[in-house]
Amino acid sequence: MAKISIVPLIISVLIHHCRNKIVFLSMAIILFINCASYKQMKVGALIVNNGSTVETMEYSATVKVDYKSYDCLLKDLKENARFQMWNSERVKSEMNDIPIGGYITVKIFGRGMEITADPKVWEFLVRPTDGSDIFRFKGKGRVLDYYKTGRGTTWCSLENVSINQEMKKPFLFYAFDNLNRKMSSFKIYPNKTLIE
């Protein structure tokens, strides 16, 4: 499998879109690890990562979803602050940048044409299980990378969704591929591990 990397572009895009360095590092690591290892998720799949669980409810749009809760981001920040010996002003400043509801990293995959993975043709919705919308927004990023296999070209992009409302109970996350009229939905269990 020949993989063409555009690392400088990825880094410049992530730096431009991420004020918080922990978010930047997390997004960069997730993109590099997961773009090359794309596997379609199945309905009912449980993915445990960062102390939270993501359950696939419906899967037709080609995305992967990772969630980091506020508690997990705060723990990461404190470890980073200790390691880099930040002063208290820097710690407070960085803490203020952490979204109270955590954030969702959406990895978008598309086969064939580049536009299939363009975040600008995607919409995202965060909704509590009671059915009220927290927020909906359109993707803003750019297609960041691609790789070729015997089955064609797969394009990868990354969208980061900050949640500015406290999320202690399970909630739903929807990803809408408006180009292909497909949707995937996930139930996210903050700070809860459903499988061992």
C-alpha contacts under 8 A as a table, 3 or more apart, distances in Angstrom:
res1	aa1	res2	aa2	distance
1	M	147	Y	7.51
1	M	148	K	6.10
1	M	149	T	5.20
1	M	150	G	7.68
2	A	147	Y	6.47
2	A	148	K	5.69
2	A	149	T	6.99
3	K	146	Y	7.00
3	K	147	Y	4.54
3	K	148	K	6.19
4	I	145	D	7.44
4	I	146	Y	6.53
4	I	147	Y	6.02
5	S	145	D	6.29
5	S	146	Y	7.37
6	I	9	L	5.63
6	I	10	I	6.41
6	I	144	L	7.34
6	I	145	D	6.40
7	V	10	I	5.09
7	V	11	I	6.15
8	P	11	I	5.25
8	P	12	S	6.21
9	L	12	S	5.21
9	L	13	V	6.14
9	L	144	L	7.43
10	I	13	V	5.24
10	I	14	L	6.13
10	I	28	A	7.93
10	I	144	L	5.93
10	I	145	D	7.95
11	I	14	L	5.17
11	I	15	I	6.05
11	I	28	A	7.50
12	S	15	I	5.18
12	S	16	H	6.07
13	V	16	H	5.11
13	V	17	H	6.22
14	L	17	H	5.21
14	L	18	C	5.81
14	L	24	F	6.07
14	L	27	M	7.63
14	L	28	A	7.29
15	I	18	C	5.32
15	I	19	R	7.16
15	I	24	F	6.62
16	H	19	R	7.55
18	C	21	K	6.88
18	C	23	V	6.50
18	C	24	F	5.46
19	R	23	V	7.91
19	R	24	F	7.58
19	R	97	D	7.82
20	N	23	V	5.41
20	N	24	F	6.36
20	N	94	E	6.66
20	N	97	D	6.34
20	N	98	I	7.59
21	K	24	F	4.88
21	K	25	L	6.13
22	I	25	L	5.23
22	I	26	S	6.08
22	I	73	L	7.75
22	I	76	D	7.39
22	I	77	L	6.77
23	V	26	S	5.15
23	V	27	M	6.04
24	F	27	M	5.27
24	F	28	A	6.17
25	L	28	A	5.19
25	L	29	I	6.17
26	S	29	I	5.30
26	S	30	I	6.10
27	M	30	I	5.18
27	M	31	L	6.09
27	M	105	T	7.19
27	M	158	L	7.84
27	M	160	N	7.81
28	A	31	L	5.26
28	A	32	F	6.26
29	I	32	F	5.36
29	I	33	I	6.13
30	I	33	I	5.34
30	I	34	N	5.84
31	L	34	N	5.37
31	L	35	C	5.66
31	L	107	K	7.36
31	L	157	S	7.88
31	L	158	L	6.91
32	F	35	C	5.96
32	F	36	A	7.28
33	I	36	A	6.60
33	I	37	S	6.95
34	N	37	S	5.00
34	N	38	Y	6.12
34	N	107	K	7.98
35	C	38	Y	5.86
35	C	107	K	7.74
35	C	109	F	7.97
35	C	145	D	7.69
35	C	146	Y	7.77
35	C	156	C	5.92
36	A	147	Y	7.12
38	Y	109	F	7.86
40	Q	62	T	7.05
41	M	45	A	6.71
41	M	56	T	7.36
41	M	59	Y	7.14
41	M	64	K	7.63
42	K	45	A	5.53
42	K	56	T	6.81
42	K	59	Y	6.74
43	V	55	E	7.98
43	V	56	T	5.08
43	V	57	M	5.44
43	V	58	E	5.60
43	V	59	Y	6.16
44	G	55	E	6.12
44	G	56	T	5.19
44	G	57	M	5.97
45	A	55	E	5.67
45	A	56	T	5.39
46	L	53	T	6.52
46	L	54	V	5.74
46	L	55	E	4.57
46	L	56	T	6.69
46	L	194	L	7.73
46	L	195	I	7.59
47	I	53	T	5.59
47	I	54	V	5.18
47	I	55	E	6.44
48	V	51	G	6.66
48	V	52	S	5.72
48	V	53	T	4.41
48	V	54	V	6.43
48	V	193	T	6.28
48	V	194	L	7.54
48	V	195	I	7.29
49	N	52	S	5.65
49	N	53	T	6.39
49	N	66	D	7.11
49	N	67	Y	7.41
50	N	67	Y	7.29
50	N	68	K	5.97
50	N	69	S	7.92
50	N	72	C	6.65
51	G	68	K	7.90
51	G	72	C	7.31
51	G	190	P	7.65
51	G	191	N	5.21
51	G	192	K	6.19
51	G	193	T	6.12
52	S	67	Y	6.93
52	S	68	K	7.18
52	S	69	S	7.41
52	S	188	I	7.41
52	S	189	Y	5.73
52	S	190	P	4.92
52	S	191	N	4.48
52	S	192	K	4.82
52	S	193	T	5.56
53	T	67	Y	7.94
53	T	188	I	5.90
53	T	189	Y	5.12
53	T	190	P	6.79
53	T	191	N	7.56
53	T	192	K	6.08
53	T	193	T	5.55
53	T	194	L	6.38
54	V	65	V	7.44
54	V	66	D	7.17
54	V	67	Y	7.39
54	V	186	F	6.43
54	V	187	K	5.82
54	V	188	I	4.59
54	V	189	Y	6.36
55	E	186	F	5.43
55	E	187	K	5.06
55	E	188	I	6.32
56	T	59	Y	6.88
56	T	184	S	7.89
56	T	185	S	6.34
56	T	186	F	4.60
56	T	187	K	6.55
57	M	184	S	7.45
57	M	185	S	5.32
57	M	186	F	5.09
57	M	187	K	6.60
58	E	183	M	7.50
58	E	184	S	5.05
58	E	185	S	5.00
58	E	186	F	6.98
59	Y	62	T	7.42
59	Y	183	M	6.73
59	Y	184	S	4.37
59	Y	185	S	6.56
60	S	182	K	5.67
60	S	183	M	5.59
60	S	184	S	5.51
61	A	175	A	7.28
61	A	176	F	6.99
61	A	177	D	6.01
61	A	182	K	5.01
61	A	183	M	4.90
61	A	184	S	5.22
62	T	108	I	6.24
62	T	109	F	5.50
62	T	110	G	6.87
62	T	184	S	7.64
63	V	106	V	6.53
63	V	107	K	5.39
63	V	108	I	4.59
63	V	109	F	5.99
63	V	175	A	7.69
63	V	184	S	7.51
64	K	106	V	5.81
64	K	107	K	5.05
64	K	108	I	6.74
65	V	104	I	6.71
65	V	105	T	5.80
65	V	106	V	4.80
65	V	107	K	6.41
66	D	104	I	5.64
66	D	105	T	5.17
66	D	106	V	6.66
67	Y	102	G	7.34
67	Y	103	Y	5.88
67	Y	104	I	4.48
67	Y	105	T	6.33
67	Y	188	I	7.55
67	Y	190	P	7.92
68	K	72	C	5.97
68	K	73	L	6.43
68	K	102	G	5.49
68	K	103	Y	5.53
68	K	104	I	6.50
68	K	190	P	7.89
69	S	72	C	5.16
69	S	73	L	6.22
69	S	101	G	6.31
69	S	102	G	4.17
69	S	103	Y	6.58
69	S	167	M	7.95
69	S	190	P	6.02
69	S	191	N	6.71
70	Y	73	L	5.08
70	Y	74	L	5.98
70	Y	98	I	6.95
70	Y	99	P	6.66
70	Y	100	I	5.60
70	Y	101	G	5.69
70	Y	102	G	4.38
70	Y	103	Y	7.84
71	D	74	L	5.10
71	D	75	K	6.15
71	D	102	G	7.91
71	D	191	N	7.76
72	C	75	K	5.10
72	C	76	D	6.20
72	C	191	N	7.98
73	L	76	D	5.05
73	L	77	L	6.08
73	L	98	I	7.03
73	L	102	G	7.09
74	L	77	L	4.99
74	L	78	K	6.18
74	L	95	M	7.11
74	L	98	I	7.47
75	K	78	K	5.21
75	K	79	E	6.26
76	D	79	E	5.20
76	D	80	N	6.12
77	L	80	N	5.06
77	L	81	A	5.99
77	L	91	V	7.91
77	L	94	E	7.64
77	L	95	M	7.54
78	K	81	A	4.97
78	K	82	R	6.15
78	K	91	V	7.80
79	E	82	R	5.23
79	E	83	F	6.14
80	N	83	F	5.05
80	N	84	Q	5.98
81	A	84	Q	5.23
81	A	85	M	5.52
81	A	86	W	5.03
81	A	91	V	6.68
82	R	85	M	4.97
82	R	86	W	6.73
86	W	90	R	6.02
86	W	91	V	6.44
87	N	90	R	5.49
87	N	91	V	6.47
88	S	91	V	5.03
88	S	92	K	6.18
89	E	92	K	5.18
89	E	93	S	6.14
90	R	93	S	5.05
90	R	94	E	6.13
91	V	94	E	5.22
91	V	95	M	6.04
92	K	95	M	5.03
92	K	96	N	6.25
93	S	96	N	5.28
93	S	97	D	6.80
94	E	97	D	5.23
94	E	98	I	6.90
95	M	98	I	5.43
96	N	99	P	7.92
98	I	102	G	7.13
99	P	102	G	5.12
99	P	103	Y	6.83
99	P	162	S	5.90
99	P	163	I	5.81
99	P	164	N	5.24
99	P	165	Q	7.77
100	I	163	I	6.66
100	I	164	N	5.26
100	I	165	Q	5.73
100	I	166	E	5.28
100	I	167	M	7.75
101	G	162	S	7.37
101	G	163	I	4.67
101	G	164	N	5.37
101	G	165	Q	4.98
101	G	166	E	4.32
101	G	167	M	4.92
102	G	162	S	6.25
102	G	163	I	5.62
102	G	164	N	7.56
102	G	166	E	7.99
102	G	167	M	7.74
103	Y	160	N	6.87
103	Y	161	V	5.41
103	Y	162	S	4.36
103	Y	163	I	5.61
104	I	160	N	5.88
104	I	161	V	4.98
104	I	162	S	6.52
104	I	163	I	7.84
105	T	158	L	7.02
105	T	159	E	5.95
105	T	160	N	4.64
105	T	161	V	6.25
106	V	158	L	5.72
106	V	159	E	5.11
106	V	160	N	6.21
106	V	161	V	7.61
107	K	156	C	6.97
107	K	157	S	5.88
107	K	158	L	4.72
107	K	159	E	6.58
108	I	117	A	5.59
108	I	118	D	7.88
108	I	119	P	7.40
108	I	156	C	5.65
108	I	157	S	5.16
108	I	158	L	6.08
108	I	159	E	7.76
109	F	116	T	7.36
109	F	117	A	5.20
109	F	154	T	6.61
109	F	155	W	5.55
109	F	156	C	4.76
109	F	157	S	6.70
110	G	113	M	7.30
110	G	114	E	7.11
110	G	115	I	7.76
110	G	116	T	4.63
110	G	117	A	4.59
110	G	154	T	5.56
110	G	155	W	5.08
110	G	156	C	6.69
111	R	114	E	7.64
111	R	116	T	6.67
111	R	117	A	7.86
111	R	152	G	7.08
111	R	153	T	5.70
111	R	154	T	4.45
111	R	155	W	6.14
112	G	116	T	7.48
112	G	152	G	6.44
112	G	153	T	5.41
112	G	154	T	6.46
112	G	155	W	7.73
113	M	116	T	5.83
113	M	153	T	7.78
113	M	155	W	7.72
114	E	117	A	5.98
114	E	118	D	6.77
114	E	143	V	7.17
114	E	155	W	5.95
115	I	118	D	4.85
115	I	121	V	7.85
115	I	143	V	7.92
116	T	121	V	7.96
116	T	155	W	7.51
116	T	179	L	7.14
117	A	143	V	6.20
117	A	155	W	5.77
117	A	156	C	5.91
117	A	157	S	6.03
118	D	121	V	5.99
118	D	122	W	7.43
118	D	141	G	7.43
118	D	142	R	5.92
118	D	143	V	5.27
118	D	157	S	6.78
119	P	122	W	5.16
119	P	123	E	7.96
119	P	138	K	7.65
119	P	139	G	4.54
119	P	140	K	5.85
119	P	141	G	5.53
119	P	142	R	6.26
119	P	143	V	7.17
119	P	157	S	6.95
119	P	158	L	7.55
119	P	159	E	6.88
120	K	123	E	7.89
120	K	138	K	6.43
120	K	139	G	4.72
120	K	140	K	5.34
120	K	141	G	6.78
120	K	142	R	7.59
121	V	138	K	7.52
121	V	139	G	6.95
121	V	177	D	6.45
121	V	178	N	5.58
121	V	179	L	6.01
122	W	138	K	5.93
122	W	139	G	5.51
122	W	175	A	7.00
122	W	176	F	5.46
122	W	177	D	4.82
122	W	178	N	5.65
122	W	179	L	7.68
123	E	136	R	7.11
123	E	137	F	5.65
123	E	138	K	4.29
123	E	139	G	5.88
123	E	175	A	6.00
123	E	176	F	5.06
123	E	177	D	6.88
123	E	178	N	7.30
124	F	136	R	5.56
124	F	137	F	5.49
124	F	138	K	6.31
124	F	139	G	7.41
124	F	173	F	7.29
124	F	174	Y	5.57
124	F	175	A	4.73
124	F	176	F	6.17
125	L	133	D	7.39
125	L	134	I	7.66
125	L	135	F	5.92
125	L	136	R	4.35
125	L	137	F	6.71
125	L	173	F	5.72
125	L	174	Y	5.05
125	L	175	A	6.75
126	V	133	D	6.45
126	V	134	I	5.62
126	V	135	F	5.67
126	V	136	R	6.52
126	V	171	F	7.33
126	V	172	L	5.92
126	V	173	F	4.72
126	V	174	Y	6.59
127	R	130	D	7.86
127	R	131	G	6.17
127	R	132	S	5.91
127	R	133	D	4.73
127	R	134	I	5.37
127	R	135	F	7.26
127	R	171	F	5.91
127	R	172	L	5.09
127	R	173	F	6.33
128	P	131	G	5.77
128	P	132	S	6.15
128	P	133	D	7.01
128	P	134	I	7.20
128	P	169	K	7.96
128	P	170	P	7.06
128	P	171	F	4.38
128	P	172	L	5.88
129	T	132	S	7.77
129	T	170	P	6.86
129	T	171	F	5.26
129	T	172	L	6.26
133	D	136	R	7.43
134	I	165	Q	7.91
139	G	159	E	6.64
140	K	159	E	7.46
141	G	157	S	7.53
141	G	158	L	6.99
141	G	159	E	6.19
142	R	157	S	6.47
142	R	158	L	7.77
143	V	155	W	7.03
143	V	156	C	6.07
143	V	157	S	4.61
143	V	158	L	7.57
144	L	155	W	7.79
144	L	156	C	6.04
144	L	157	S	5.07
144	L	158	L	7.41
145	D	155	W	6.00
145	D	156	C	5.25
145	D	157	S	6.70
146	Y	153	T	6.77
146	Y	154	T	5.49
146	Y	155	W	4.26
146	Y	156	C	5.69
147	Y	153	T	5.78
147	Y	154	T	5.52
147	Y	155	W	6.72
148	K	151	R	7.66
148	K	152	G	5.65
148	K	153	T	4.44
148	K	154	T	6.30
149	T	152	G	5.35
149	T	153	T	6.39
149	T	154	T	7.95
163	I	166	E	7.70
167	M	170	P	7.48
167	M	171	F	7.62
167	M	190	P	7.02
168	K	190	P	6.13
168	K	191	N	7.91
169	K	189	Y	6.77
169	K	190	P	6.69
170	P	187	K	6.71
170	P	188	I	5.44
170	P	189	Y	4.45
170	P	190	P	6.29
171	F	187	K	5.71
171	F	188	I	5.40
171	F	189	Y	6.84
172	L	185	S	7.02
172	L	186	F	5.68
172	L	187	K	4.55
172	L	188	I	6.11
173	F	185	S	5.66
173	F	186	F	5.17
173	F	187	K	6.33
173	F	188	I	7.27
174	Y	183	M	7.00
174	Y	184	S	5.84
174	Y	185	S	4.39
174	Y	186	F	6.43
175	A	183	M	5.64
175	A	184	S	5.32
175	A	185	S	6.33
176	F	181	R	7.23
176	F	182	K	6.00
176	F	183	M	4.51
176	F	184	S	6.71
177	D	180	N	5.77
177	D	181	R	5.54
177	D	182	K	5.08
177	D	183	M	5.97
178	N	181	R	4.80
178	N	182	K	6.80
189	Y	192	K	5.58
189	Y	193	T	7.77
193	T	196	E	7.12
